[in-house]
Amino acid sequence: MNRLLPRLLLTPAVATLLLWMIVPLVMTIYFSVIRFNLLAPEQTGFVGLENFEYFVTDPSFGAAVLNTVLLLGSVILITVVLGIALALLINEPFAGRGLVRVLLISPFFVMPTVNALMWKNMMMNPIYGVLAQVWIFFGMEPVDWLTDHPLFSIIIMVSWQWLPFATLIFMTALQSMNREQLEASRMDGATYLQQLRYLYIPHLGRSVAVVVMIELIFLLSVFAEIYTTTGGGPGDASTNVAFLIFKQALLNFDAGVASAGALFAVVLANIAAIFMIRMVGKNLDK
């Protein structure tokens, strides 16, 4: 009874969670193997893997996968490098450090849609945006970022929002460093670069792995910034896998192909998660 009672008490919560996860997954698998277009609901039937074939042979598929990889790699690289730099910069005590930390962390709590609208209208607008005014001040022609550099613009928006998260993790990790070890290295004549290479960076190894894993999983589903600013264009220049699934579901009204794309994204996310969990596990064992 001592073992049975806790399990009985946990059963409602576990069952609800399983239903919450399994029912949508089963429905997605079902729709992915049938013909189900909202514009022709009378045309139904089992089609097997045709929806998957249609999705991966879509002319936008290659560009979407490439853009997803570039977006993931660029944002992770920017947030890790700048996050470590900012964490090291504000690690030592100084006047107003608490306020600076709050200001650094606050962008992470901005909703993605608000973040995208802010960058689109306040920063990157080629007429009255802040960046346009800076270009004009230096006598240069303003850049239409969302038209000329759409994917790079999305990378900047997403990096700005996720940089506080990385900085917070690295700040927390730096607080647990052995101060005696740092003092001993200074007494032995170690320079700051040597401390950075042999003390700070190795100490932040686990934190870097955690940041990379979490960002890799969540950034696969970046959508609001693209939908609000570039709409996946020009052409497919800023279309990622998540936005391609949206195009199939709500622009082409093909729920079957969109479900196949969603399963592709789930498999992709799980492969990335398994790889990163193993990497984090190895770091934790060290």
KEKOL-287216 format. One record per residue (C-alpha): residue number from 1; chain; x, y, z. Coordinates in steps of 0.001 Angstrom, whole numbers. Layout:
<loros>
  num  cadena       c1       c2       c3
  NUM       A        X        Y        Z
...
</loros>
This chain:
<loros>
  num  cadena       c1       c2       c3
    1       A        0        0        0
    2       A     2896     2365      679
    3       A     3924     2050    -2983
    4       A      437     1818    -4455
    5       A    -1072     4916    -2828
    6       A     1407     7462    -4337
    7       A      901     5904    -7771
    8       A    -2879     6122    -7454
    9       A    -2615     9770    -6445
   10       A     -378    10509    -9425
   11       A    -2567     8617   -11917
   12       A    -5032    11481   -12752
   13       A    -2244    13980   -13447
   14       A     -169    11496   -15474
   15       A    -3196    10311   -17461
   16       A    -4231    13895   -18238
   17       A     -720    14741   -19385
   18       A     -537    11652   -21601
   19       A    -3904    12428   -23178
   20       A    -2835    16046   -23681
   21       A      213    14829   -25610
   22       A     -968    11635   -27286
   23       A    -4353    12717   -28679
   24       A    -2972    15608   -30819
   25       A      -69    13405   -31956
   26       A    -2394    10572   -32991
   27       A    -4661    13019   -34853
   28       A    -1639    14516   -36638
   29       A     -445    11039   -37686
   30       A    -3957    10227   -38925
   31       A    -4293    13405   -40991
   32       A     -796    12898   -42435
   33       A    -1773     9644   -44161
   34       A    -5119    10747   -45614
   35       A    -6138    13236   -48277
   36       A    -7648    16178   -46398
   37       A    -7824    19516   -48175
   38       A   -10201    22066   -46667
   39       A   -11073    23376   -50144
   40       A   -12208    19902   -51235
   41       A   -13422    18133   -48071
   42       A   -15325    15537   -50111
   43       A   -12049    14145   -51507
   44       A   -10821    11865   -48759
   45       A    -9064     8543   -48526
   46       A    -5880     6858   -47454
   47       A    -2821     8111   -49373
   48       A       12     6574   -47367
   49       A     3249     8530   -47662
   50       A     2101    10813   -50478
   51       A     1696    13791   -48144
   52       A     5263    13352   -46888
   53       A     6528    13087   -50455
   54       A     4618    16212   -51448
   55       A     6012    18120   -48471
   56       A     9682    17221   -49025
   57       A     9412    17810   -52788
   58       A     7881    21255   -52330
   59       A    10097    23820   -54107
   60       A    10322    25762   -50842
   61       A    11422    22771   -48756
   62       A    15165    22994   -49434
   63       A    15253    26733   -48774
   64       A    13185    26293   -45604
   65       A    15539    23647   -44179
   66       A    18616    25714   -45072
   67       A    17108    28855   -43533
   68       A    16211    26902   -40387
   69       A    19790    25640   -40012
   70       A    21239    29120   -40643
   71       A    18802    30678   -38178
   72       A    19579    28117   -35481
   73       A    23337    28246   -35923
   74       A    23549    32037   -36114
   75       A    21300    32752   -33120
   76       A    23015    30148   -30943
   77       A    26474    31453   -31877
   78       A    25509    35085   -31257
   79       A    23767    34433   -27947
   80       A    26517    32185   -26572
   81       A    29405    34494   -27517
   82       A    27721    37748   -26505
   83       A    26089    36107   -23483
   84       A    29465    35023   -22109
   85       A    30932    38468   -22857
   86       A    28090    40293   -21072
   87       A    28136    37891   -18123
   88       A    31872    38445   -17665
   89       A    31423    42187   -18057
   90       A    28880    42510   -15241
   91       A    30295    39747   -13039
   92       A    32433    42073   -10939
   93       A    30653    44459    -8506
   94       A    30054    48048    -9643
   95       A    27606    50828    -8900
   96       A    24181    50103   -10396
   97       A    24929    46452   -11238
   98       A    21478    45336   -10103
   99       A    19744    47787   -12443
  100       A    21999    46785   -15325
  101       A    21157    43119   -14777
  102       A    17427    43846   -14809
  103       A    17747    45832   -18046
  104       A    19790    43052   -19667
  105       A    17261    40371   -18770
  106       A    14077    42330   -19614
  107       A    14058    41724   -23428
  108       A    13502    38000   -22788
  109       A    10042    38774   -21383
  110       A     8921    40656   -24505
  111       A     6408    38666   -26548
  112       A     7755    37514   -29947
  113       A     5106    39436   -31874
  114       A     5825    42647   -29964
  115       A     9532    42075   -30469
  116       A     9037    41709   -34224
  117       A     6817    44797   -34499
  118       A     9290    46857   -32504
  119       A    12206    45926   -34766
  120       A    10095    46293   -37909
  121       A     8711    49757   -37145
  122       A    11123    51355   -34682
  123       A    14508    49999   -35729
  124       A    14515    48664   -39308
  125       A    12025    50895   -41088
  126       A    13951    52389   -44058
  127       A    12292    55814   -43665
  128       A    11871    56661   -39978
  129       A    13614    53757   -38229
  130       A    16478    54295   -35812
  131       A    18958    52484   -38065
  132       A    17839    54559   -41053
  133       A    18465    57770   -39097
  134       A    21935    56538   -38119
  135       A    22725    55804   -41770
  136       A    21489    59265   -42805
  137       A    23535    60914   -40033
  138       A    26701    59388   -41483
  139       A    25727    60378   -45028
  140       A    24823    56894   -46225
  141       A    21688    55580   -47918
  142       A    19329    53776   -45486
  143       A    19040    50013   -45838
  144       A    15685    48307   -46305
  145       A    16604    45461   -43979
  146       A    13464    43347   -44283
  147       A    13622    43427   -48092
  148       A    17356    43311   -48766
  149       A    18459    41178   -45815
  150       A    15320    39348   -44576
  151       A    16923    36302   -42932
  152       A    19654    38391   -41312
  153       A    16944    40699   -39914
  154       A    15098    37740   -38388
  155       A    18365    36499   -36868
  156       A    18926    39906   -35232
  157       A    15384    39986   -33797
  158       A    15537    36466   -32371
  159       A    19085    36928   -31049
  160       A    18066    40126   -29255
  161       A    15269    38284   -27485
  162       A    17262    35165   -26530
  163       A    20493    36923   -25533
  164       A    19158    37777   -22017
  165       A    18380    34103   -21397
  166       A    21951    33058   -22212
  167       A    23358    35956   -20184
  168       A    21262    34979   -17151
  169       A    22459    31358   -17276
  170       A    26104    32414   -17615
  171       A    25785    35018   -14835
  172       A    24438    32345   -12505
  173       A    27249    29967   -13420
  174       A    29930    32590   -12813
  175       A    28624    33161    -9278
  176       A    29631    29594    -8383
  177       A    33260    29947    -9472
  178       A    35981    29223    -6929
  179       A    37232    32671    -5906
  180       A    40276    31206    -4175
  181       A    41328    29583    -7429
  182       A    41013    32910    -9237
  183       A    43055    34689    -6559
  184       A    45714    31988    -6714
  185       A    45972    32358   -10482
  186       A    46404    36116   -10127
  187       A    49140    35646    -7554
  188       A    50912    33242    -9923
  189       A    50925    35973   -12580
  190       A    48161    34693   -14858
  191       A    46777    37292   -17248
  192       A    43053    37828   -17767
  193       A    43197    36023   -21129
  194       A    44844    33040   -19477
  195       A    42181    33025   -16762
  196       A    39536    33231   -19465
  197       A    40982    30280   -21353
  198       A    41831    27943   -18470
  199       A    39327    28929   -15768
  200       A    36273    30825   -17009
  201       A    35546    28983   -20278
  202       A    35965    25446   -18829
  203       A    33749    26419   -15894
  204       A    31035    27646   -18288
  205       A    31121    24459   -20384
  206       A    28037    22912   -18790
  207       A    26099    26165   -18962
  208       A    26933    26545   -22648
  209       A    25643    23020   -23308
  210       A    22383    23775   -21468
  211       A    21869    27058   -23343
  212       A    22538    25409   -26699
  213       A    20143    22535   -25968
  214       A    17252    24752   -24834
  215       A    17681    27265   -27650
  216       A    18000    24509   -30256
  217       A    14662    23019   -29237
  218       A    12738    26287   -28980
  219       A    14240    28026   -32030
  220       A    13032    25256   -34338
  221       A     9547    26725   -33901
  222       A    10358    30395   -34653
  223       A     7276    31721   -36428
  224       A     5888    34993   -35038
  225       A     8885    37083   -36095
  226       A     8700    35791   -39673
  227       A     4929    36083   -39992
  228       A     4862    39613   -38550
  229       A     7734    41070   -40587
  230       A     8719    39342   -43837
  231       A     5939    36815   -44392
  232       A     8591    34285   -45373
  233       A     9795    36406   -48277
  234       A    10913    37879   -50486
  235       A    10229    34557   -52177
  236       A    11508    31944   -49744
  237       A    14403    34046   -48436
  238       A    13187    33937   -44823
  239       A    10938    30869   -44850
  240       A    11800    28218   -42249
  241       A    10231    24798   -41660
  242       A     7642    26144   -39192
  243       A     6505    28840   -41626
  244       A     6400    26328   -44507
  245       A     4029    24165   -42445
  246       A     1867    27244   -41860
  247       A     1794    27952   -45597
  248       A      620    24427   -46347
  249       A    -2015    24479   -43584
  250       A    -3562    27953   -43797
  251       A    -2537    29284   -47211
  252       A    -2958    26118   -49289
  253       A    -5601    24701   -46885
  254       A    -3964    21259   -47169
  255       A    -4200    19826   -43658
  256       A    -2809    16461   -44770
  257       A      461    17878   -46109
  258       A      719    20272   -43160
  259       A      349    17331   -40744
  260       A     3093    15484   -42599
  261       A     5292    18576   -42267
  262       A     4479    18810   -38562
  263       A     5604    15213   -38049
  264       A     8797    15989   -39950
  265       A     9409    18914   -37586
  266       A     8699    16712   -34527
  267       A    11205    14103   -35718
  268       A    13755    16839   -36430
  269       A    13267    18357   -32966
  270       A    13581    14981   -31245
  271       A    16775    14127   -33118
  272       A    18255    17464   -32085
  273       A    17046    17006   -28481
  274       A    18525    13507   -28174
  275       A    21852    14707   -29549
  276       A    21967    17678   -27202
  277       A    20841    15686   -24132
  278       A    23694    13264   -24700
  279       A    26112    16144   -25052
  280       A    24840    17752   -21845
  281       A    25034    14404   -20069
  282       A    28679    14021   -21025
  283       A    29408    17506   -19711
  284       A    27672    16756   -16422
  285       A    29713    13570   -15976
  286       A    32998    15467   -16229
</loros>
